[in-house]
Amino acid sequence: MKNMYDKARESVKYIESKMNLKPKIAVILGSGLGDLAGVIENKEYINYKDIPNFPKSTVVGHEGRLVLGEIKGVTVLAMQGRFHYFEGYTMKEVAYPVFVMKLLGIEKLIVTNACGGINTSFSPGTLMIITDFINLVSDNPLIGINDERFGPRFPDMSEPYKLELIDKAKKVADEIGVEYREGVYAGFMGPYYETAAEIRAIGGQGADAVGMSTVPETIAANYLGIEVLGISCITNMATGIQKQKHSHARVIEIAKKASVDFCRWVAKIIEDIG
């Protein structure tokens, strides 16, 4: 039976055979935020289904492919679609692409998501820099036998989102006129939208926003020594805060409306950190 390292090496071998560029920066695009791929120049596409050992994306709004190219002259690798625990994948499978990124030479990762707002000063369309996370799932991608070729048995999580990258994101937002907030992101298992009682409990733990992704990739990236910046798009207010019922179609709609500022912001961040 192949271990994670050998599986990731197989994925890397295939990806490298299909690309001519060597990216140091990667982006994981959340629901409705795939429009950033349109900003990428000299694009090359690699479908997840063609990559050995790679999971397959099953959620609407997730294209299911890698996009390799350049933003403002900086080589970048984008995941147009991610994987979720609620799809039936293990946490290791959810975070598998990040392990592959490490072996591809990725040094910085921008993780994005569409999520629900708990902080009542937020509103649908708010862009939020993630300052920290809360893992509400009793599992994570590091459980099991540790492979020291990837990282240490007990990785530090005192700075899951790199302060230097957060400062850069703030500076860029101020320069180009993009409004943003800051907050703590809570990763919920899903796939249902949380109950009002759960939101009260999650908010009481210190969360400003809640979603069903991002935390596994953040944990894996920190373990692997990849610097992380996280940006959320608040697409709805959480249950008990907003009156109308939730729908994934509405999440996609709001995310797409916010994508103009989101794309300008992320593109400029990439230009500055590249």
C-alpha positions as CSV (number, residue, x, y, z in Angstrom):
1,M,0.0,0.0,0.0
2,K,1.4,3.4,-1.0
3,N,2.0,6.0,1.6
4,M,1.1,9.7,1.3
5,Y,4.6,10.7,0.3
6,D,4.7,8.2,-2.6
7,K,1.2,9.1,-3.7
8,A,2.0,12.8,-3.7
9,R,5.2,12.2,-5.7
10,E,3.1,10.4,-8.4
11,S,0.8,13.4,-8.6
12,V,3.7,15.8,-8.8
13,K,5.4,13.8,-11.6
14,Y,2.2,14.0,-13.7
15,I,1.6,17.7,-13.0
16,E,5.2,18.6,-13.8
17,S,4.9,16.7,-17.1
18,K,2.0,19.0,-18.1
19,M,3.4,22.4,-17.0
20,N,6.2,24.6,-18.2
21,L,6.3,27.0,-15.3
22,K,7.5,26.7,-11.7
23,P,5.0,28.4,-9.3
24,K,6.0,29.4,-5.8
25,I,2.5,30.8,-4.9
26,A,-0.8,28.9,-4.9
27,V,-4.4,29.9,-4.5
28,I,-7.4,27.7,-3.4
29,L,-10.6,29.3,-4.8
30,G,-13.8,28.9,-2.8
31,S,-17.4,28.6,-4.0
32,G,-18.2,31.3,-6.5
33,L,-14.7,32.8,-6.4
34,G,-13.3,31.0,-9.4
35,D,-13.4,34.1,-11.5
36,L,-9.8,34.8,-10.4
37,A,-8.8,32.2,-12.9
38,G,-9.9,34.7,-15.6
39,V,-7.2,37.1,-14.4
40,I,-4.5,34.5,-15.0
41,E,-2.5,34.9,-18.3
42,N,-0.9,32.2,-20.4
43,K,-3.1,29.6,-18.7
44,E,-2.6,25.9,-18.6
45,Y,-5.4,23.6,-17.3
46,I,-5.0,20.2,-15.6
47,N,-8.2,18.5,-14.7
48,Y,-8.3,16.8,-11.2
49,K,-9.6,13.6,-12.7
50,D,-6.5,13.2,-14.8
51,I,-4.0,13.6,-11.9
52,P,-3.0,10.3,-10.2
53,N,-4.3,9.9,-6.6
54,F,-6.1,13.3,-6.7
55,P,-9.7,13.5,-5.3
56,K,-12.5,14.7,-7.5
57,S,-14.6,17.8,-6.8
58,T,-18.3,17.2,-6.5
59,V,-19.7,20.6,-5.3
60,V,-21.5,23.0,-7.6
61,G,-19.4,26.1,-8.2
62,H,-16.1,24.2,-8.1
63,E,-14.7,23.6,-11.6
64,G,-12.4,20.8,-10.6
65,R,-9.1,21.7,-12.2
66,L,-5.7,23.3,-11.6
67,V,-5.0,26.5,-13.4
68,L,-1.3,27.4,-14.0
69,G,-0.2,30.7,-15.4
70,E,0.8,34.2,-14.5
71,I,-0.7,37.1,-12.6
72,K,1.0,40.5,-13.0
73,G,4.1,38.5,-14.2
74,V,4.1,36.2,-11.2
75,T,3.7,32.5,-11.8
76,V,0.8,31.1,-9.8
77,L,-1.0,27.8,-9.4
78,A,-4.7,28.0,-8.7
79,M,-7.1,25.3,-7.5
80,Q,-10.4,26.0,-9.2
81,G,-12.5,23.9,-6.8
82,R,-11.6,22.3,-3.5
83,F,-12.5,19.2,-1.5
84,H,-14.6,19.0,1.7
85,Y,-14.9,16.5,4.5
86,F,-18.7,16.4,4.0
87,E,-18.2,15.0,0.5
88,G,-17.1,11.8,2.2
89,Y,-13.3,12.3,1.9
90,T,-11.0,11.8,4.8
91,M,-9.2,14.9,6.2
92,K,-6.0,13.6,4.6
93,E,-7.8,13.5,1.2
94,V,-9.2,17.0,1.7
95,A,-5.8,18.4,2.3
96,Y,-4.0,16.1,-0.2
97,P,-3.5,18.9,-2.8
98,V,-1.5,20.9,-0.2
99,F,0.9,18.0,0.3
100,V,1.3,17.9,-3.5
101,M,1.9,21.7,-3.5
102,K,4.7,21.3,-1.1
103,L,6.5,18.8,-3.3
104,L,5.9,21.1,-6.3
105,G,7.8,23.9,-4.5
106,I,5.0,26.1,-3.3
107,E,6.1,28.5,-0.6
108,K,3.0,30.7,-0.1
109,L,-0.7,29.7,-0.2
110,I,-3.8,31.9,-0.3
111,V,-6.8,30.1,0.9
112,T,-10.3,31.6,0.1
113,N,-13.8,30.6,0.9
114,A,-17.5,31.6,0.9
115,C,-18.9,31.5,4.4
116,G,-21.6,32.7,6.8
117,G,-21.2,35.8,9.0
118,I,-21.6,35.6,12.7
119,N,-20.2,39.0,13.6
120,T,-23.2,41.2,13.2
121,S,-21.1,44.1,11.9
122,F,-20.7,42.1,8.7
123,S,-23.1,41.9,5.8
124,P,-23.3,39.7,2.7
125,G,-20.5,40.7,0.3
126,T,-18.0,41.6,3.1
127,L,-14.5,40.4,2.5
128,M,-12.7,39.2,5.7
129,I,-9.0,38.6,6.3
130,I,-8.8,35.4,8.4
131,T,-6.7,36.1,11.5
132,D,-7.1,32.6,13.2
133,F,-9.3,29.5,13.0
134,I,-11.3,27.2,15.2
135,N,-11.5,23.6,14.2
136,L,-15.1,22.3,15.0
137,V,-14.5,18.9,13.4
138,S,-13.1,16.2,15.6
139,D,-10.6,15.3,12.9
140,N,-7.7,16.8,11.1
141,P,-5.3,15.9,8.2
142,L,-2.3,15.2,10.5
143,I,-3.9,12.3,12.5
144,G,-2.0,9.0,11.9
145,I,1.6,8.0,11.5
146,N,3.8,11.0,10.8
147,D,6.2,11.2,7.9
148,E,9.1,13.4,8.8
149,R,9.8,14.1,5.1
150,F,6.7,16.3,5.2
151,G,6.8,17.9,8.7
152,P,7.1,17.5,12.5
153,R,4.9,15.3,14.6
154,F,3.6,18.3,16.6
155,P,3.5,21.4,14.4
156,D,3.1,24.9,15.9
157,M,-0.1,26.7,15.2
158,S,0.6,30.0,17.0
159,E,0.5,31.9,13.6
160,P,-1.6,29.8,11.2
161,Y,-2.1,32.9,9.0
162,K,1.2,34.6,8.4
163,L,1.2,38.0,10.0
164,E,3.5,39.4,7.3
165,L,1.0,38.3,4.6
166,I,-1.9,39.7,6.6
167,D,-0.1,43.1,6.8
168,K,0.6,43.0,3.1
169,A,-3.1,42.2,2.4
170,K,-4.2,45.2,4.5
171,K,-1.7,47.5,2.8
172,V,-2.8,46.4,-0.7
173,A,-6.5,46.8,0.2
174,D,-5.9,50.3,1.4
175,E,-3.9,51.2,-1.7
176,I,-6.5,50.0,-4.2
177,G,-9.6,50.9,-2.2
178,V,-11.0,47.5,-1.3
179,E,-13.0,47.4,2.0
180,Y,-12.3,44.5,4.3
181,R,-12.7,43.3,7.8
182,E,-10.7,40.9,10.0
183,G,-12.0,37.9,12.0
184,V,-11.7,34.4,13.2
185,Y,-13.0,31.6,10.9
186,A,-14.7,28.5,12.4
187,G,-14.6,25.3,10.3
188,F,-17.8,23.3,10.6
189,M,-18.3,19.8,9.3
190,G,-21.5,20.4,7.2
191,P,-23.0,19.8,4.8
192,Y,-26.1,21.4,6.4
193,Y,-26.2,25.0,7.3
194,E,-25.8,25.4,11.1
195,T,-28.7,25.7,13.5
196,A,-29.3,28.9,15.4
197,A,-28.3,27.2,18.6
198,E,-25.0,26.1,17.0
199,I,-24.3,29.6,15.8
200,R,-24.8,31.0,19.3
201,A,-22.4,28.4,20.6
202,I,-19.8,29.0,17.8
203,G,-20.1,32.8,18.2
204,G,-19.6,32.3,21.9
205,Q,-16.3,30.5,21.2
206,G,-15.0,33.7,19.4
207,A,-15.8,33.0,15.8
208,D,-16.7,35.9,13.4
209,A,-17.6,33.6,10.5
210,V,-18.3,29.9,9.9
211,G,-17.9,27.7,6.9
212,M,-17.2,24.1,5.8
213,S,-13.7,24.3,4.4
214,T,-10.3,26.0,4.7
215,V,-9.2,24.7,8.1
216,P,-7.8,21.4,6.9
217,E,-5.7,23.1,4.2
218,T,-4.5,25.7,6.7
219,I,-3.4,23.0,9.2
220,A,-1.6,21.0,6.4
221,A,0.1,24.1,5.0
222,N,1.5,25.1,8.4
223,Y,2.7,21.6,9.0
224,L,4.4,21.6,5.7
225,G,6.1,25.0,6.2
226,I,4.0,26.8,3.7
227,E,3.0,30.4,4.6
228,V,-0.8,31.0,4.5
229,L,-3.0,34.0,3.9
230,G,-6.8,33.5,4.3
231,I,-9.6,35.6,2.8
232,S,-13.3,34.9,3.3
233,C,-16.2,36.2,1.4
234,I,-19.3,36.6,3.7
235,T,-22.1,35.4,1.4
236,N,-24.8,35.2,4.0
237,M,-25.4,35.9,7.7
238,A,-25.6,32.8,9.8
239,T,-28.8,31.1,11.0
240,G,-30.6,33.1,13.6
241,I,-29.0,36.3,12.4
242,Q,-30.6,36.5,8.9
243,K,-34.3,35.8,8.5
244,Q,-34.4,34.1,5.1
245,K,-33.4,30.5,4.7
246,H,-30.1,29.5,3.2
247,S,-29.3,28.2,-0.3
248,H,-26.1,27.3,-2.1
249,A,-27.4,29.2,-5.2
250,R,-27.5,32.4,-3.1
251,V,-24.0,31.7,-1.8
252,I,-22.7,31.5,-5.3
253,E,-24.6,34.6,-6.4
254,I,-23.2,36.8,-3.6
255,A,-19.7,35.5,-4.0
256,K,-19.8,36.3,-7.7
257,K,-20.9,39.9,-6.9
258,A,-18.0,40.3,-4.5
259,S,-15.5,38.7,-6.9
260,V,-14.6,42.0,-8.7
261,D,-13.0,43.4,-5.6
262,F,-11.8,40.0,-4.5
263,C,-10.0,39.5,-7.8
264,R,-8.4,42.9,-7.8
265,W,-7.3,42.4,-4.3
266,V,-5.8,39.0,-4.6
267,A,-4.1,39.8,-8.0
268,K,-2.4,42.8,-6.4
269,I,-1.3,40.8,-3.3
270,I,0.2,38.1,-5.6
271,E,2.0,40.8,-7.6
272,D,3.5,42.3,-4.3
273,I,4.5,39.0,-2.7
274,G,5.7,37.2,-5.8
